[in-house]
Amino acid sequence: MTPLSQRSEKRVGAFVWTWTVLVLLLVYLPIVCGALAGLSKGRYFLFPVRAFSLEWWSRTFASIEITTIVQTSLAIAAIVTLVSVVVAFFGALAFARYDWKGRRLYQKLVLLPIFFPQPVLGLALLLWFNALGIQPSWHTAAIAHLIWIIPVVTLVIAIKVYSFDQSVEEAAADLGASRLFVLREVTLPILWPGIWSGALFAFLLSWGNFPLSLYTAGADSTVPKWLYSKMVAGYTPMVPALGTMSTLTAAAFLLLAGLVAMAVRRRTERLNS
């Protein structure tokens, strides 16, 4: 390698590192500012922080209103995750595996909600609920989340289905395995990474969804909806405190999910070796 190429490679490496640091600062600096605002003793965020305090975090943990809001958001996210994974699993098989009449139309229709702006979709669902005489609540918010998230999860699982070798199932069937046994012992373990990834997408997209909840949750409130309402009127440092808690919870959830996926992968490798 010539000295000129070495200098060029060093410049490229320095540029990549600089660009990476700038992107990380752009993404995480607002989160750090929010965390500092929640730890500030004053009501409004000033930098540098003059005095730190855990008062607002204590109030956030002790607030019955926030506890109810978090429970509502968790209930919606859990229901959306469970239903979307089950529906999307079979939808992904129809999307990517089987060749049937109307498959191409189905592939287009199932992904259509993704391309709708969420405020427009939320408003349309609100009008639909009102036309049916359904009172908006967290139940209707869960339905709205499902309409938007199921196509996302279907696409995530379908990516794994496309790489699925059907001959493995055929070999199990030739050895006398029933369809249910093949599904439980062959299909599901192979597609598990896609299913797990889809579940993560479903939970996090539902947990942090604001536009659909704003239109369809009615008098019930979720974490993003409450944060927005308090930013518009009645701001307290509990807003950045709850926002930081929400971010840390999502990060912990991702870390736990990664550890579970690693444990499952290692167990599978030990069984296969």
C-alpha positions in Angstrom: 0.0 0.0 0.0 1.4 3.3 -1.1 1.7 6.3 1.4 -0.9 8.2 -0.6 -3.5 5.4 -0.3 -2.7 5.1 3.4 -3.4 8.8 4.0 -6.6 8.5 1.9 -7.7 5.5 4.0 -7.0 7.4 7.3 -9.0 10.4 6.0 -11.9 8.2 5.2 -11.8 6.5 8.6 -11.6 9.9 10.3 -14.6 11.1 8.3 -16.6 8.0 9.1 -15.9 8.3 12.9 -16.7 12.0 12.8 -19.9 11.5 11.0 -20.9 8.7 13.4 -20.3 10.9 16.4 -22.3 13.7 14.9 -25.2 11.3 14.2 -25.1 9.9 17.7 -25.1 13.4 19.2 -28.0 14.4 17.0 -30.0 11.4 18.1 -29.1 11.2 21.8 -28.5 14.8 22.8 -32.2 15.6 23.0 -32.7 12.5 25.2 -29.9 13.6 27.5 -31.4 17.1 27.7 -34.8 15.6 28.7 -33.1 13.5 31.4 -31.3 16.6 32.8 -34.6 18.5 32.7 -36.3 15.8 34.8 -33.4 15.9 37.3 -33.4 19.6 37.6 -34.7 21.1 40.9 -36.2 24.1 39.1 -39.6 23.9 37.3 -38.1 24.9 33.9 -34.9 23.6 32.3 -31.9 25.9 32.4 -28.4 24.9 31.3 -26.1 24.5 33.1 -28.3 22.9 35.7 -28.0 24.8 39.0 -29.2 22.1 41.3 -30.1 18.5 40.9 -33.0 16.7 42.6 -35.0 13.5 42.4 -38.2 15.3 43.5 -39.9 15.2 40.1 -39.0 11.5 39.6 -40.5 10.8 43.0 -43.7 12.7 42.1 -43.9 10.8 38.8 -43.6 7.4 40.6 -46.2 8.5 43.2 -48.7 9.9 40.7 -51.9 7.8 40.5 -52.7 9.5 37.1 -49.4 8.6 35.6 -49.7 5.0 37.0 -53.0 4.7 35.2 -51.7 6.1 32.0 -48.7 3.7 32.0 -51.0 0.7 32.7 -53.2 1.8 29.8 -50.3 2.1 27.4 -48.9 -1.3 28.5 -52.4 -2.9 28.1 -52.7 -1.5 24.5 -49.1 -2.5 23.6 -49.5 -6.0 25.0 -52.8 -6.6 23.2 -51.5 -5.2 20.0 -48.3 -7.3 20.2 -50.2 -10.6 20.8 -52.9 -10.1 18.2 -50.6 -8.7 15.5 -48.0 -11.5 15.8 -50.7 -14.2 15.5 -52.5 -12.5 12.6 -49.2 -11.5 10.9 -47.7 -15.0 11.1 -50.5 -16.5 9.0 -50.7 -13.4 6.9 -47.0 -13.6 6.2 -47.3 -17.3 5.1 -50.0 -16.2 2.6 -47.9 -13.1 1.6 -44.6 -14.8 0.9 -45.0 -18.6 0.8 -48.2 -19.9 -1.0 -49.0 -19.1 -4.6 -52.7 -18.6 -4.8 -55.2 -16.6 -6.9 -55.4 -13.0 -5.8 -52.0 -13.1 -4.0 -50.6 -10.0 -5.7 -53.7 -8.0 -4.9 -53.5 -9.2 -1.3 -49.8 -8.2 -1.1 -50.8 -4.7 -2.1 -53.8 -4.3 0.1 -52.2 -5.7 3.3 -49.4 -3.1 3.1 -51.7 -0.2 2.2 -52.3 1.1 5.7 -48.5 1.7 6.2 -48.5 4.4 3.5 -51.5 6.3 5.0 -50.4 9.3 7.1 -51.2 8.3 10.7 -53.2 11.5 11.5 -55.4 10.9 8.4 -55.8 7.2 9.3 -56.7 8.2 12.9 -59.3 10.7 11.8 -60.8 8.2 9.4 -61.1 5.6 12.1 -62.6 8.2 14.5 -65.3 9.0 12.0 -65.9 5.3 11.4 -66.3 4.6 15.1 -68.7 7.5 15.5 -70.7 6.3 12.5 -71.0 2.9 14.2 -71.9 4.5 17.5 -68.8 3.2 19.2 -67.5 5.4 22.1 -63.7 6.0 21.6 -61.6 4.6 24.4 -58.4 2.7 24.8 -60.1 -0.3 23.2 -60.6 1.6 20.0 -57.1 2.9 20.2 -55.9 -0.7 20.3 -57.9 -1.5 17.2 -56.4 1.6 15.4 -52.9 0.5 16.4 -53.6 -3.0 15.0 -54.8 -1.7 11.7 -51.5 0.1 11.2 -49.1 -2.3 12.9 -50.3 -5.7 11.6 -49.0 -4.8 8.1 -45.6 -3.8 9.5 -45.3 -7.1 11.4 -46.5 -9.1 8.4 -43.8 -7.5 6.3 -41.1 -8.3 9.0 -42.1 -11.9 9.3 -42.6 -12.3 5.5 -38.9 -11.4 5.0 -38.0 -14.5 7.1 -40.6 -16.6 5.3 -39.0 -15.7 1.9 -35.8 -17.4 3.0 -37.6 -20.5 4.4 -36.7 -23.8 2.8 -40.0 -25.8 2.4 -38.1 -29.0 1.8 -37.5 -29.2 5.6 -41.2 -29.4 6.2 -41.6 -31.9 3.4 -38.9 -34.1 4.9 -40.7 -34.0 8.3 -44.0 -34.9 6.6 -42.4 -37.8 4.7 -41.2 -39.2 8.1 -44.8 -39.3 9.3 -45.1 -36.0 11.2 -48.5 -34.4 11.4 -49.2 -30.9 10.1 -49.5 -29.6 13.7 -46.3 -31.3 14.7 -44.5 -29.8 11.6 -45.9 -26.4 12.5 -44.8 -26.6 16.1 -41.5 -28.3 15.8 -40.2 -27.2 12.4 -41.9 -24.1 11.0 -42.2 -22.0 14.2 -38.6 -22.6 15.4 -37.2 -21.6 11.9 -39.3 -18.5 11.7 -38.8 -17.6 15.3 -36.3 -14.8 14.6 -38.8 -13.1 12.3 -41.7 -13.6 14.8 -39.6 -12.2 17.7 -38.5 -9.2 15.6 -42.1 -8.6 14.6 -43.2 -8.7 18.3 -40.6 -6.1 19.2 -41.7 -3.8 16.4 -45.4 -4.2 17.4 -44.8 -3.4 21.1 -42.5 -0.4 20.6 -44.6 1.1 17.7 -47.7 0.7 19.8 -46.1 2.0 23.0 -44.8 5.2 21.4 -47.7 5.8 19.0 -49.2 9.3 19.3 -51.3 10.2 16.2 -53.6 7.2 16.3 -54.0 7.4 20.1 -54.8 11.1 19.9 -57.7 10.5 17.6 -59.1 7.2 18.8 -58.4 6.9 22.6 -61.2 9.3 23.6 -61.1 10.3 27.2 -58.5 7.6 28.0 -54.9 8.7 27.8 -51.6 7.0 26.8 -48.1 8.1 27.7 -47.4 10.0 24.4 -50.9 11.6 24.5 -50.3 12.7 28.1 -46.8 14.1 27.3 -48.3 16.1 24.5 -51.2 17.5 26.6 -48.8 18.6 29.3 -46.4 20.3 26.8 -49.4 22.3 25.4 -50.7 23.3 28.9 -49.8 22.6 32.5 -46.1 21.7 32.0 -44.2 20.3 34.9 -40.8 18.6 35.0 -42.7 15.3 35.4 -43.0 15.5 31.6 -39.3 15.0 30.9 -39.1 12.6 33.8 -41.8 10.3 32.4 -40.3 10.7 28.9 -36.9 9.6 30.2 -38.6 6.6 32.0 -40.4 5.7 28.8 -37.1 5.8 26.8 -35.2 3.8 29.4 -38.1 1.2 29.6 -38.0 0.8 25.8 -34.2 0.4 25.9 -34.4 -2.1 28.7 -37.1 -4.0 26.7 -34.8 -4.2 23.7 -31.9 -5.3 25.8 -34.0 -8.0 27.4 -35.3 -9.1 24.0 -31.8 -9.3 22.6 -30.6 -11.4 25.6 -33.6 -13.8 25.1 -32.9 -14.1 21.4 -29.2 -14.9 22.1 -30.2 -17.5 24.7 -32.6 -19.2 22.3 -30.0 -19.1 19.5 -27.3 -20.7 21.7 -29.8 -23.4 22.9 -30.7 -24.2 19.3 -27.0 -24.4 18.4 -26.3 -26.8 21.3 -29.2 -29.0 20.3 -28.1 -29.1 16.7 -24.4 -29.8 17.5 
